[in-house]
């Protein structure tokens, strides 16, 4: 069974490695949507794979580091593409959330990425 929880945060960034003149080299912001996907068996007693509240608790410290921040100033996100943000989130969550199978990051309604681990 696969379950997921979505989180939304607002943040500014620029992409220093984008080609010269590219609009993403300029400071701009997004309303990011992050999907945390967990796989496992449904617990017979609880009736769920995992409590969504536990997922929220695990993501909370990352949310605090990301929301209303300049992402380029966060260690490990000096080039904060959606791809790099998803990898960063994975590496922070996976040690505490062994059942994590996918991190999805959307930077717009139509653009994003999915990371499924190394």
RODO-2510 file (C-alpha; in nm, 4 decimals, decimal comma):
residues 118
     n   res          X          Y          Z
     1     x     0,0000     0,0000     0,0000
     2     x     0,1251     0,3461    -0,0853
     3     x     0,0148     0,6513     0,1140
     4     x     0,1205     1,0133     0,0877
     5     x     0,0929     1,3457     0,2606
     6     x     0,1320     1,6838     0,0915
     7     x     0,2919     1,9906     0,2424
     8     x     0,3033     2,3435     0,1035
     9     x     0,5658     2,6065     0,1631
    10     x     0,6567     2,9445     0,0183
    11     x     1,0185     3,0226    -0,0597
    12     x     1,2487     3,2328    -0,2741
    13     x     1,5495     3,1138    -0,4699
    14     x     1,7605     3,1655    -0,7751
    15     x     1,9437     2,9084    -0,9814
    16     x     2,3094     3,0171    -1,0019
    17     x     2,3984     2,7419    -1,2504
    18     x     2,1263     2,8272    -1,5031
    19     x     2,2540     2,9711    -1,8325
    20     x     2,3418     3,3391    -1,8406
    21     x     2,0282     3,5433    -1,9100
    22     x     1,7897     3,2624    -1,8022
    23     x     1,4947     3,3924    -1,5980
    24     x     1,5649     3,1440    -1,3183
    25     x     1,9035     3,3065    -1,2484
    26     x     1,7042     3,6010    -1,1126
    27     x     1,5635     3,5978    -0,7612
    28     x     1,2059     3,4661    -0,7653
    29     x     0,9693     3,2619    -0,5506
    30     x     0,7366     2,9652    -0,5651
    31     x     0,4514     2,8103    -0,3741
    32     x     0,6112     2,4675    -0,3466
    33     x     0,4098     2,1502    -0,2897
    34     x     0,5946     1,8510    -0,1451
    35     x     0,4508     1,4995    -0,1481
    36     x     0,5955     1,2494     0,0976
    37     x     0,5126     0,8917    -0,0117
    38     x     0,5410     0,5926     0,2201
    39     x     0,4877     0,2242     0,1384
    40     x     0,3999    -0,0576     0,3727
    41     x     0,1431    -0,3059     0,4865
    42     x    -0,1824    -0,1999     0,6443
    43     x    -0,1608    -0,2686     1,0166
    44     x    -0,4432    -0,5062     1,1114
    45     x    -0,5215    -0,3268     1,4361
    46     x    -0,4728     0,0357     1,3361
    47     x    -0,6101    -0,0061     0,9840
    48     x    -0,3434     0,2170     0,8317
    49     x     0,0108     0,2049     0,6952
    50     x     0,1177     0,5027     0,9042
    51     x    -0,0505     0,7811     1,0956
    52     x    -0,0597     1,0933     0,8772
    53     x     0,0050     1,2939     1,1949
    54     x     0,3364     1,1130     1,2375
    55     x     0,4284     1,2122     0,8824
    56     x     0,3463     1,5723     0,9673
    57     x     0,5606     1,5562     1,2805
    58     x     0,8561     1,4147     1,0864
    59     x     0,8312     1,6810     0,8161
    60     x     0,7803     1,9725     1,0591
    61     x     1,1516     2,0493     1,1171
    62     x     1,2124     2,0559     0,7413
    63     x     0,9095     2,2777     0,6888
    64     x     1,0519     2,5245     0,9400
    65     x     1,3822     2,5304     0,7492
    66     x     1,2105     2,5818     0,4088
    67     x     0,9010     2,7967     0,4575
    68     x     0,9437     3,1694     0,3849
    69     x     1,3191     3,1256     0,3410
    70     x     1,5782     3,2064     0,0798
    71     x     1,6616     2,8493    -0,0202
    72     x     2,0112     2,9298    -0,1504
    73     x     2,1164     3,0074     0,2084
    74     x     2,0306     2,6563     0,3349
    75     x     2,3264     2,4198     0,3566
    76     x     2,2956     2,1654     0,0766
    77     x     2,0583     2,3832    -0,1275
    78     x     2,3009     2,6313    -0,2763
    79     x     2,1590     2,5364    -0,6198
    80     x     1,7950     2,4786    -0,5168
    81     x     1,6398     2,3183    -0,8223
    82     x     1,3300     2,1054    -0,7647
    83     x     1,5525     1,8034    -0,8185
    84     x     1,8001     1,9131    -0,5522
    85     x     1,5234     2,0055    -0,3090
    86     x     1,3687     1,6588    -0,3442
    87     x     1,7065     1,4900    -0,2845
    88     x     1,7711     1,7164     0,0167
    89     x     1,4319     1,6289     0,1682
    90     x     1,4895     1,2561     0,1015
    91     x     1,8272     1,2606     0,2760
    92     x     1,6840     1,4412     0,5781
    93     x     1,3741     1,2180     0,6106
    94     x     1,4923     0,8707     0,5109
    95     x     1,6945     0,8004     0,8299
    96     x     1,3792     0,8597     1,0382
    97     x     1,1286     0,7234     0,7877
    98     x     1,2509     0,3890     0,6554
    99     x     0,9255     0,3327     0,4626
   100     x     0,9846     0,6458     0,2504
   101     x     0,9700     0,5524    -0,1200
   102     x     0,9191     0,8815    -0,3022
   103     x     0,9510     1,2578    -0,2597
   104     x     0,7648     1,4769    -0,5061
   105     x     0,8380     1,8485    -0,5372
   106     x     0,6186     2,0783    -0,7461
   107     x     0,7320     2,4344    -0,7992
   108     x     0,4330     2,5306    -1,0141
   109     x     0,0962     2,3724    -1,0921
   110     x     0,2475     2,2056    -1,3986
   111     x     0,6177     2,1555    -1,3171
   112     x     0,7962     1,9388    -1,0662
   113     x     0,9966     1,6250    -1,0090
   114     x     0,9815     1,2889    -0,8350
   115     x     1,2753     1,1370    -0,6490
   116     x     1,2685     0,7689    -0,5522
   117     x     1,6048     0,7360    -0,3811
   118     x     1,9576     0,6564    -0,4813
***
